[in-house]
Amino acid sequence: MRIGDLELAPLSDGTAVLPREFYVDLDWSAHRELLGADGRIHMPIGCYLVRGGDRTVLLDAGLGARTTDWARGGDLPAQLAAAGCAPSDVDLVVCTHLHRDHAGWLMHEGAPYFANATVRFGVGDWKMFVTDADPTDHIRVAMEALDAAGRLEPMDGDMVALAPGITARATPGHTSGHYCLVLASGDERAFLLGDAVECPLQLTEPDFYALSDVDPDLARRTREAVWREVEGTTDLVAAAHFPDLQFGRVLTGEGRRWFTPA
């Protein structure tokens, strides 16, 4: 799809399969539709490719070529190729945060997978995912190697300009250094929310949260601020784990909000 002069493509690196306990305080008796046949939550591991002018930006870097007890990654290279993009074409990788399903392809087989890219991330994530992490953790290893190579540019504060029409907005709560992207071109905008919002149902069920939120109260306030900004507008909204990586808009009426696919 296009956002004004920006070209935007959702990409999936694979699938996460999580127990229902991952969504805390959700009444599952009313929302069985969120569960697969195995009684677990199935969600894509989403990334987004943004191209405009002479810049190619990748938001989030998937899980990588690995399988864990809760996820399978490895599809991003084929997805990039299908979008007509080689890893070496990427100028900038922006990690919304440093959870392993958002930074897994930063390094591959001991080398930066995006050979020509600068990597940007929220400085608030460094302590949790690098300083305090196990020295053998692959995200810590990747970040330390990229730092030593001068490839990292941490983001601090709000509204960080990354490229023409692409701005990083601080959206803490899921992690301390979480950022989302705002794309703006002409009179069109899109919000790529990372894990600031895990599920569209959080519009109508605002009190349930993801087990991986490091500060659930702050995450809830962040979601509310996002909803207030986009409700009733033509702004498109997407996130890393929305079903089928589908874009939508936030509608409002009669004192409630809901998400409608674009």
C-alpha positions as CSV (number, residue, x, y, z in Angstrom):
1,M,0.0,0.0,0.0
2,R,1.0,3.6,-0.2
3,I,1.0,6.4,2.4
4,G,1.3,9.4,0.1
5,D,4.7,9.1,-1.5
6,L,5.8,6.3,0.9
7,E,5.5,2.6,-0.1
8,L,4.6,0.3,2.8
9,A,4.7,-3.5,2.8
10,P,3.9,-5.8,5.8
11,L,6.2,-8.8,6.1
12,S,6.0,-11.8,8.4
13,D,9.1,-13.7,9.7
14,G,7.0,-16.6,11.0
15,T,4.5,-17.4,13.7
16,A,4.3,-17.2,17.5
17,V,2.1,-19.7,19.3
18,L,1.4,-18.8,22.9
19,P,-0.6,-20.1,25.8
20,R,-3.9,-18.3,26.6
21,E,-2.2,-17.0,29.8
22,F,-0.2,-14.7,27.6
23,Y,-3.2,-12.3,27.6
24,V,-3.6,-11.5,31.3
25,D,-7.1,-10.7,32.7
26,L,-8.9,-11.5,29.4
27,D,-12.3,-13.3,29.7
28,W,-11.7,-16.2,27.4
29,S,-15.3,-17.4,27.7
30,A,-16.2,-14.4,25.6
31,H,-13.3,-14.4,23.2
32,R,-12.7,-18.0,22.0
33,E,-12.3,-16.6,18.5
34,L,-8.7,-15.5,19.4
35,L,-7.7,-19.1,20.0
36,G,-6.6,-21.7,17.4
37,A,-7.9,-25.2,17.3
38,D,-5.1,-26.2,19.8
39,G,-6.5,-23.7,22.3
40,R,-3.5,-21.4,22.0
41,I,-2.9,-17.9,20.6
42,H,-1.4,-17.8,17.1
43,M,0.1,-14.5,15.9
44,P,2.3,-13.4,13.1
45,I,5.8,-12.1,13.8
46,G,5.4,-8.9,11.8
47,C,7.9,-6.5,10.3
48,Y,7.3,-3.6,7.9
49,L,9.2,-2.4,4.9
50,V,9.0,1.4,4.1
51,R,10.4,2.9,1.0
52,G,10.4,6.5,0.0
53,G,12.8,8.7,-2.0
54,D,16.2,7.1,-1.7
55,R,15.6,5.5,1.7
56,T,14.7,1.9,2.6
57,V,13.6,1.4,6.2
58,L,12.8,-1.9,7.9
59,L,10.7,-1.8,11.1
60,D,11.6,-4.7,13.3
61,A,13.8,-7.6,12.4
62,G,11.8,-10.7,13.3
63,L,12.9,-13.8,15.3
64,G,15.6,-14.9,12.9
65,A,16.3,-18.3,11.5
66,R,15.4,-20.2,14.6
67,T,12.6,-22.2,16.2
68,T,11.8,-22.0,19.9
69,D,9.2,-23.6,22.1
70,W,6.9,-20.7,21.4
71,A,7.7,-19.5,17.9
72,R,9.1,-20.3,14.5
73,G,11.0,-17.6,12.5
74,G,13.0,-17.6,9.3
75,D,10.6,-16.3,6.6
76,L,11.9,-12.7,6.5
77,P,14.5,-13.2,3.7
78,A,11.9,-14.7,1.3
79,Q,9.4,-12.0,2.3
80,L,11.9,-9.3,1.5
81,A,12.8,-10.9,-1.8
82,A,9.1,-11.0,-2.8
83,A,8.9,-7.3,-2.1
84,G,11.9,-6.7,-4.3
85,C,14.3,-5.9,-1.6
86,A,17.7,-7.4,-0.8
87,P,19.1,-7.2,2.8
88,S,21.8,-5.0,1.5
89,D,19.2,-2.5,0.2
90,V,18.1,-1.7,3.7
91,D,19.5,1.6,4.9
92,L,17.9,1.7,8.3
93,V,16.6,-0.9,10.7
94,V,14.4,0.4,13.5
95,C,13.6,-1.9,16.3
96,T,10.5,-0.9,18.1
97,H,12.0,-2.8,21.1
98,L,14.6,-5.5,21.7
99,H,12.4,-8.5,22.5
100,R,13.9,-11.5,20.6
101,D,11.0,-11.6,18.0
102,H,11.8,-8.0,16.9
103,A,15.6,-8.1,16.7
104,G,16.4,-11.6,15.7
105,W,17.8,-10.9,12.2
106,L,20.2,-8.1,13.3
107,M,23.0,-10.7,13.2
108,H,23.0,-13.9,11.2
109,E,25.8,-16.4,11.2
110,G,28.1,-14.0,13.1
111,A,27.7,-11.0,10.8
112,P,25.2,-8.1,10.4
113,Y,22.4,-9.4,8.2
114,F,21.6,-6.0,6.9
115,A,25.1,-5.2,5.7
116,N,24.6,-1.5,4.9
117,A,22.1,-0.5,7.6
118,T,22.2,1.6,10.7
119,V,20.2,0.2,13.6
120,R,18.1,2.4,15.8
121,F,16.4,1.5,19.0
122,G,15.1,3.0,22.2
123,V,18.0,3.8,24.6
124,G,15.7,2.7,27.5
125,D,16.0,-0.9,26.3
126,W,19.7,-1.1,26.6
127,K,19.9,-2.0,30.3
128,M,17.3,-4.8,30.2
129,F,18.4,-6.4,27.0
130,V,22.1,-5.8,27.0
131,T,23.6,-4.7,30.3
132,D,21.5,-7.0,32.5
133,A,21.1,-9.8,29.9
134,D,22.9,-13.2,30.0
135,P,26.3,-12.7,28.1
136,T,25.3,-15.5,25.7
137,D,21.9,-14.1,24.9
138,H,21.8,-13.6,21.1
139,I,20.2,-10.2,21.3
140,R,22.9,-9.0,23.7
141,V,25.6,-10.5,21.5
142,A,24.2,-8.8,18.4
143,M,23.8,-5.4,20.0
144,E,27.3,-5.5,21.5
145,A,28.8,-6.5,18.1
146,L,26.8,-3.8,16.2
147,D,27.8,-1.2,18.9
148,A,31.5,-2.1,18.5
149,A,31.2,-1.7,14.7
150,G,29.6,1.8,15.1
151,R,26.3,0.6,13.6
152,L,24.0,1.6,16.4
153,E,22.2,4.9,16.9
154,P,20.0,4.8,20.1
155,M,16.9,7.0,20.2
156,D,15.9,9.1,23.2
157,G,13.0,11.4,23.8
158,D,9.9,11.7,21.7
159,M,9.3,12.4,18.0
160,V,12.6,11.4,16.6
161,A,12.9,12.2,12.9
162,L,14.4,9.2,11.0
163,A,13.8,9.9,7.3
164,P,11.5,12.1,5.3
165,G,8.0,11.3,6.4
166,I,9.1,8.8,9.0
167,T,9.1,9.6,12.7
168,A,9.7,7.5,15.8
169,R,7.3,8.2,18.7
170,A,8.1,7.1,22.2
171,T,5.4,4.5,23.4
172,P,6.8,3.0,26.6
173,G,5.2,0.3,28.7
174,H,5.7,-2.9,26.8
175,T,9.3,-2.1,27.3
176,S,11.0,1.0,28.8
177,G,12.4,2.0,25.4
178,H,9.6,1.0,23.1
179,Y,9.0,3.2,20.0
180,C,6.4,3.1,17.3
181,L,6.6,4.7,13.8
182,V,4.4,7.4,12.4
183,L,4.4,7.6,8.6
184,A,3.1,10.9,7.1
185,S,3.0,12.0,3.5
186,G,0.6,14.5,2.0
187,D,-2.6,14.3,4.0
188,E,-2.1,10.5,4.8
189,R,-0.8,9.0,8.0
190,A,-0.2,5.5,9.3
191,F,0.9,4.3,12.8
192,L,3.0,1.1,13.0
193,L,2.6,0.3,16.7
194,G,5.1,-2.6,17.3
195,D,3.9,-4.1,20.5
196,A,2.5,-0.9,22.0
197,V,-0.8,-2.6,21.1
198,E,-0.8,-6.4,21.0
199,C,-4.3,-7.1,19.8
200,P,-7.1,-4.9,18.3
201,L,-9.4,-6.2,21.0
202,Q,-7.6,-3.9,23.4
203,L,-9.7,-1.1,22.0
204,T,-12.9,-2.6,23.6
205,E,-11.2,-4.6,26.4
206,P,-8.6,-2.0,27.6
207,D,-7.7,-3.8,30.8
208,F,-6.2,-7.0,29.5
209,Y,-2.5,-6.9,28.7
210,A,0.3,-9.0,27.4
211,L,2.4,-11.1,29.9
212,S,5.5,-9.6,28.3
213,D,4.6,-5.9,29.2
214,V,7.2,-4.8,31.6
215,D,5.0,-2.0,33.0
216,P,1.3,-2.9,32.4
217,D,-0.1,0.3,33.8
218,L,2.2,2.5,31.6
219,A,1.4,0.3,28.6
220,R,-2.3,0.8,29.2
221,R,-1.9,4.6,29.4
222,T,0.2,4.5,26.2
223,R,-2.5,2.5,24.3
224,E,-5.1,5.0,25.5
225,A,-3.1,7.9,24.2
226,V,-2.7,6.3,20.8
227,W,-6.4,5.5,20.6
228,R,-7.3,9.1,21.5
229,E,-5.1,10.4,18.7
230,V,-6.3,8.2,15.9
231,E,-10.0,7.6,16.7
232,G,-12.4,9.0,14.2
233,T,-9.6,9.9,11.7
234,T,-8.6,8.3,8.4
235,D,-5.2,7.3,9.9
236,L,-4.3,3.7,9.4
237,V,-3.1,1.5,12.3
238,A,-1.2,-1.7,12.3
239,A,1.0,-3.6,14.7
240,A,3.5,-6.4,14.9
241,H,1.0,-9.1,15.9
242,F,-2.4,-8.1,14.6
243,P,-4.1,-11.0,12.8
244,D,-2.8,-11.3,9.2
245,L,-0.9,-8.0,9.8
246,Q,-4.0,-6.3,8.7
247,F,-4.3,-2.5,8.7
248,G,-7.4,-0.8,10.1
249,R,-8.9,2.4,11.4
250,V,-10.3,3.3,14.8
251,L,-13.9,4.3,14.7
252,T,-15.9,6.0,17.4
253,G,-19.5,6.4,18.2
254,E,-22.0,6.3,21.1
255,G,-19.2,6.4,23.6
256,R,-17.2,3.4,22.3
257,R,-14.4,2.7,19.9
258,W,-13.8,-0.3,17.6
259,F,-11.3,-1.4,15.0
260,T,-12.4,-1.8,11.4
261,P,-10.1,-3.4,8.7
262,A,-9.0,-0.9,6.1
